[in-house]
Amino acid sequence: MCVTMKPPFKITEKINNLCAEITRLIGKYEGLTLPTPKPKLRRHTRIVSIQSSLAIEGNTLSTEQVTDIINNKRVIGPKKDILEVKNAVKVYDLLHEYKPDNLKSLLKAHKILMDGLVKDAGKLRNGNVGVRSESGVVHTAPKFTLVPKLMDNLFTFMKEEKELHPLIKSSVFHYEFEFIHPFMDGNGRIGRLWQSVILYRYDKIFEYIPVEIIIKRRQMEYYEAIQKSTDQGESTEFIKFMLETIKQATTQFTRGIKPARQSTEIRLNMAKEHFGKTLFRRKDFLEIHNEISPQTATKDLAFAVRNGLLEKTGENINTKYRFK
């Protein structure tokens, strides 16, 4: 008789502390009298999440190119990279519809994500695979004949485990999913997406927090945490790494969205992260800083131009800006 096994991991003092710190950050944000984040911020989060997650897998398109694809503009680049972005946009647009504890829901996401990229999109692998890095094989995934049962075990854990904090639970799932490597391709992208799905169900604020961009910045540590957990036979190291990453992303988010006490420097830094190298007008600046007056926005932008932070073109209502 087959017995459902709970994924092995330890909840250390460090892990508990990280959970408490993230919860405090979210509580601090939700306790402030703030407007609901605007759709433009949700869109920006989606763009950087998609670009970062795909870049980890070798996609060469920039944030600006991803934005252009979303805006149905022509982009010059590898056809495969462009298709990956188009598919990822469709997947992330359905974030609120996915069921974290439902395998069919995950298979649907994989089918959309890998459509036109692999032959068996949306189907569990029917062959053996090894996870590779530049130095060679890092991890030989379980035999393909074991994958259906392992995935069934993992989703049973997701359904039945009610006491575990969702921050930890999402990280356990992420590691176990990558260990099983249930698809021939697209495992990394789906693993990161599904952690986002779990986090979104825990707190809707995660729709505005691009955890993937921090993973991209710490890419080598990400792989090292997976490898350490594999070597140790439990996901504790990976849980700790992911909680550190989530904390970092949440900290950046809560620092970026504050009441009117923000300084000019903070507002400009937030705007630079939001706009990147794209042109924008004063009204666009005001949309992400709706707590300030038009006069304050004008002063902020003039300060940035004087100090060489912004390029300015046009005059009066035709004035546009771009960060250098």
C-alpha positions as CSV (number, residue, x, y, z in Angstrom):
1,M,0.0,0.0,0.0
2,C,1.3,3.5,-0.9
3,V,1.6,6.0,1.9
4,T,1.4,9.7,1.4
5,M,4.7,11.2,2.6
6,K,5.0,14.7,4.1
7,P,7.9,16.7,2.5
8,P,10.9,16.7,4.9
9,F,11.9,20.1,6.4
10,K,12.6,21.8,9.7
11,I,11.1,25.0,11.0
12,T,14.1,26.7,12.6
13,E,14.2,29.9,14.7
14,K,15.5,31.8,11.7
15,I,12.5,30.6,9.6
16,N,10.0,31.6,12.3
17,N,11.7,35.0,12.7
18,L,11.6,35.6,8.9
19,C,7.9,34.7,8.8
20,A,7.2,37.1,11.7
21,E,9.1,39.9,10.0
22,I,7.3,39.5,6.6
23,T,3.9,39.3,8.4
24,R,4.8,42.5,10.3
25,L,5.8,44.3,7.1
26,I,2.5,43.3,5.5
27,G,0.5,44.3,8.6
28,K,2.3,47.6,8.8
29,Y,1.4,48.4,5.2
30,E,-2.2,47.2,5.6
31,G,-2.5,49.2,8.8
32,L,-1.7,52.5,7.0
33,T,-4.5,54.7,5.5
34,L,-3.4,54.2,1.9
35,P,-5.2,54.0,-1.4
36,T,-5.5,50.6,-3.1
37,P,-2.4,50.2,-5.3
38,K,-3.3,51.3,-8.8
39,P,-3.7,49.0,-11.8
40,K,-0.6,50.6,-13.3
41,L,1.5,49.2,-10.4
42,R,-0.1,45.8,-10.8
43,R,0.9,45.9,-14.5
44,H,4.4,47.0,-13.7
45,T,4.8,44.2,-11.2
46,R,3.6,41.7,-13.8
47,I,6.1,43.0,-16.4
48,V,9.1,42.8,-14.1
49,S,8.0,39.4,-12.8
50,I,7.7,38.0,-16.3
51,Q,11.0,39.5,-17.5
52,S,12.9,38.3,-14.4
53,S,11.5,34.8,-14.3
54,L,12.2,34.3,-18.0
55,A,15.6,35.8,-17.8
56,I,16.6,33.2,-15.2
57,E,15.9,30.6,-17.9
58,G,18.0,32.5,-20.6
59,N,15.4,34.7,-22.2
60,T,17.2,37.8,-23.7
61,L,14.3,40.3,-23.9
62,S,14.5,43.4,-21.7
63,T,11.8,44.9,-19.5
64,E,11.1,47.5,-22.2
65,Q,10.7,44.8,-24.9
66,V,8.3,42.9,-22.6
67,T,6.3,46.1,-22.1
68,D,6.2,46.6,-25.9
69,I,4.9,43.0,-26.4
70,I,2.2,43.6,-23.9
71,N,1.3,46.8,-25.8
72,N,1.1,44.9,-29.1
73,K,4.2,46.7,-30.5
74,R,6.6,45.1,-32.8
75,V,9.7,43.7,-31.1
76,I,12.9,42.5,-32.7
77,G,14.3,39.5,-31.0
78,P,14.5,35.7,-31.1
79,K,11.1,34.2,-32.0
80,K,11.3,31.7,-29.1
81,D,12.0,34.5,-26.6
82,I,9.0,36.5,-27.9
83,L,6.7,33.5,-27.7
84,E,7.9,32.8,-24.2
85,V,6.9,36.3,-23.2
86,K,3.5,36.2,-24.9
87,N,2.7,32.9,-23.2
88,A,3.9,34.1,-19.8
89,V,1.7,37.2,-20.1
90,K,-1.4,35.0,-20.7
91,V,-0.4,32.8,-17.7
92,Y,0.2,35.7,-15.3
93,D,-3.1,37.4,-16.4
94,L,-4.9,34.3,-14.9
95,L,-3.0,34.4,-11.6
96,H,-6.2,35.0,-9.6
97,E,-8.0,32.0,-11.2
98,Y,-5.4,29.2,-10.4
99,K,-6.1,26.9,-7.5
100,P,-2.9,26.3,-5.4
101,D,-3.9,22.8,-4.3
102,N,-5.2,21.5,-7.7
103,L,-2.9,19.6,-10.1
104,K,-5.2,20.2,-13.1
105,S,-4.9,23.9,-12.5
106,L,-1.1,23.7,-12.6
107,L,-1.2,21.6,-15.7
108,K,-3.4,24.2,-17.4
109,A,-0.9,26.9,-16.5
110,H,1.9,24.8,-18.0
111,K,0.0,24.2,-21.2
112,I,-0.5,27.9,-21.7
113,L,3.1,28.8,-20.7
114,M,4.8,26.2,-22.9
115,D,2.3,26.3,-25.9
116,G,4.3,26.2,-29.1
117,L,7.6,25.7,-27.2
118,V,7.4,22.0,-26.3
119,K,5.5,19.1,-27.8
120,D,3.8,17.9,-24.6
121,A,2.7,21.2,-23.0
122,G,0.4,20.6,-20.0
123,K,1.5,17.0,-19.6
124,L,3.8,15.3,-17.0
125,R,7.0,14.1,-18.5
126,N,7.4,10.7,-20.0
127,G,11.2,10.5,-19.9
128,N,14.0,10.9,-17.4
129,V,15.8,14.3,-17.0
130,G,18.8,15.8,-15.3
131,V,18.9,19.4,-14.0
132,R,22.1,21.0,-15.4
133,S,24.2,24.0,-14.7
134,E,27.3,25.3,-16.5
135,S,29.4,22.8,-14.5
136,G,27.3,19.8,-15.6
137,V,24.5,17.7,-14.0
138,V,23.4,19.1,-10.7
139,H,20.5,16.9,-9.9
140,T,19.0,13.8,-11.6
141,A,15.3,14.1,-11.2
142,P,13.2,11.1,-10.1
143,K,12.3,8.5,-12.7
144,F,9.4,9.6,-14.9
145,T,7.3,6.6,-13.7
146,L,7.4,8.0,-10.2
147,V,6.3,11.5,-11.2
148,P,2.5,11.0,-11.1
149,K,2.6,9.6,-7.5
150,L,5.1,12.3,-6.3
151,M,2.9,15.0,-7.7
152,D,-0.2,13.4,-6.1
153,N,1.6,13.4,-2.8
154,L,2.7,17.0,-3.1
155,F,-0.9,18.2,-3.9
156,T,-2.3,16.1,-1.1
157,F,0.1,17.9,1.2
158,M,-1.1,21.2,-0.2
159,K,-4.8,20.2,0.5
160,E,-4.4,18.6,3.9
161,E,-1.7,20.7,5.6
162,K,-3.7,23.4,7.3
163,E,-1.4,24.5,10.2
164,L,1.7,25.4,8.3
165,H,2.2,29.1,7.6
166,P,1.5,29.9,3.9
167,L,4.9,31.6,3.5
168,I,6.6,28.4,4.5
169,K,4.1,26.2,2.7
170,S,4.7,28.1,-0.6
171,S,8.5,27.6,-0.2
172,V,8.1,23.9,0.5
173,F,6.0,23.5,-2.6
174,H,8.5,25.5,-4.7
175,Y,11.4,23.3,-3.7
176,E,9.6,19.9,-3.9
177,F,8.3,20.9,-7.3
178,E,11.8,21.7,-8.6
179,F,13.1,18.5,-7.1
180,I,10.4,16.4,-8.8
181,H,10.9,18.3,-12.1
182,P,7.6,17.0,-13.4
183,F,7.9,18.5,-16.9
184,M,10.4,18.1,-19.7
185,D,10.8,21.9,-19.8
186,G,9.3,24.9,-18.0
187,N,9.8,23.7,-14.5
188,G,11.6,26.7,-13.1
189,R,9.0,29.1,-14.5
190,I,6.1,27.1,-13.2
191,G,7.7,26.6,-9.8
192,R,8.2,30.4,-9.4
193,L,4.7,31.1,-10.7
194,W,3.0,28.6,-8.4
195,Q,4.7,30.1,-5.3
196,S,3.3,33.4,-6.4
197,V,-0.2,31.8,-6.8
198,I,0.1,30.4,-3.2
199,L,1.3,33.8,-1.9
200,Y,-1.5,35.6,-3.7
201,R,-4.1,33.4,-2.0
202,Y,-2.5,34.1,1.3
203,D,-2.6,37.9,0.9
204,K,-3.7,39.8,-2.2
205,I,-0.9,42.3,-1.7
206,F,1.5,39.8,-3.3
207,E,-0.1,40.7,-6.6
208,Y,1.9,43.9,-6.3
209,I,5.2,42.4,-5.0
210,P,7.5,41.0,-7.7
211,V,9.4,38.3,-5.8
212,E,10.9,37.1,-9.1
213,I,13.0,40.2,-9.6
214,I,14.8,39.5,-6.3
215,I,15.3,35.8,-7.3
216,K,16.9,37.0,-10.5
217,R,19.3,39.3,-8.6
218,R,20.2,36.4,-6.3
219,Q,20.1,33.8,-9.0
220,M,23.3,31.9,-8.0
221,E,22.1,31.8,-4.4
222,Y,18.8,30.5,-5.6
223,Y,20.4,27.5,-7.3
224,E,22.8,27.0,-4.4
225,A,19.8,26.9,-2.0
226,I,18.1,24.2,-4.1
227,Q,21.4,22.2,-4.3
228,K,22.0,22.5,-0.5
229,S,18.5,21.2,0.2
230,T,18.9,18.4,-2.3
231,D,22.2,17.4,-0.7
232,Q,20.6,17.5,2.8
233,G,17.5,15.6,1.8
234,E,15.1,18.4,3.1
235,S,14.0,21.8,2.0
236,T,15.0,23.8,5.1
237,E,17.8,25.8,3.4
238,F,15.6,26.6,0.4
239,I,12.8,27.7,2.7
240,K,15.1,30.1,4.5
241,F,16.4,31.5,1.2
242,M,12.9,32.1,-0.2
243,L,11.7,33.8,3.0
244,E,14.8,36.1,2.9
245,T,13.9,36.8,-0.8
246,I,10.2,37.4,0.0
247,K,11.2,39.7,2.9
248,Q,13.5,41.7,0.7
249,A,10.8,42.1,-2.0
250,T,8.2,43.0,0.6
251,T,10.5,45.5,2.3
252,Q,11.1,47.3,-1.1
253,F,7.4,47.4,-1.7
254,T,6.4,48.8,1.7
255,R,9.2,51.4,1.4
256,G,8.0,52.5,-2.0
257,I,4.3,53.0,-1.1
258,K,4.0,55.4,1.8
259,P,1.9,58.5,2.8
260,A,3.0,62.0,2.0
261,R,6.0,62.0,4.3
262,Q,8.1,60.6,1.4
263,S,11.1,62.7,0.4
264,T,11.9,63.8,-3.1
265,E,14.7,61.2,-3.3
266,I,12.4,58.4,-2.3
267,R,9.8,59.5,-4.9
268,L,12.3,59.7,-7.6
269,N,13.8,56.3,-6.8
270,M,10.4,54.8,-6.9
271,A,9.6,56.5,-10.2
272,K,12.9,55.3,-11.7
273,E,12.1,51.7,-10.8
274,H,8.6,52.1,-12.2
275,F,9.4,53.9,-15.5
276,G,12.9,52.5,-16.3
277,K,14.1,54.1,-19.5
278,T,10.6,54.9,-20.9
279,L,9.4,58.5,-21.5
280,F,6.8,59.9,-19.1
281,R,5.0,63.1,-18.3
282,R,4.3,64.9,-15.0
283,K,0.8,63.4,-14.9
284,D,2.4,59.9,-15.1
285,F,4.6,60.8,-12.2
286,L,1.5,61.9,-10.3
287,E,-0.3,58.6,-10.9
288,I,2.3,56.7,-8.9
289,H,2.5,59.5,-6.3
290,N,-1.1,60.5,-5.9
291,E,-0.4,61.7,-2.4
292,I,1.4,64.8,-3.6
293,S,0.3,68.0,-5.4
294,P,1.1,68.9,-9.0
295,Q,3.3,71.7,-7.7
296,T,5.4,69.2,-5.6
297,A,5.6,66.9,-8.6
298,T,7.0,69.8,-10.7
299,K,9.6,70.6,-8.0
300,D,10.6,66.9,-7.8
301,L,11.1,66.7,-11.6
302,A,12.9,70.0,-11.8
303,F,15.3,68.8,-9.0
304,A,16.0,65.6,-10.9
305,V,16.7,67.6,-14.2
306,R,19.1,70.0,-12.4
307,N,21.0,67.2,-10.8
308,G,21.4,65.2,-14.0
309,L,19.0,62.4,-13.0
310,L,16.5,63.1,-15.8
311,E,16.5,64.1,-19.4
312,K,13.8,66.7,-20.3
313,T,12.4,67.2,-23.8
314,G,9.6,69.6,-24.9
315,E,8.0,72.5,-23.1
316,N,4.8,73.1,-21.2
317,I,2.1,70.4,-21.9
318,N,4.5,68.7,-24.3
319,T,7.2,68.2,-21.7
320,K,8.5,64.6,-21.3
321,Y,11.1,63.1,-19.0
322,R,13.4,60.0,-19.1
323,F,15.7,58.7,-16.4
324,K,19.3,58.5,-17.4
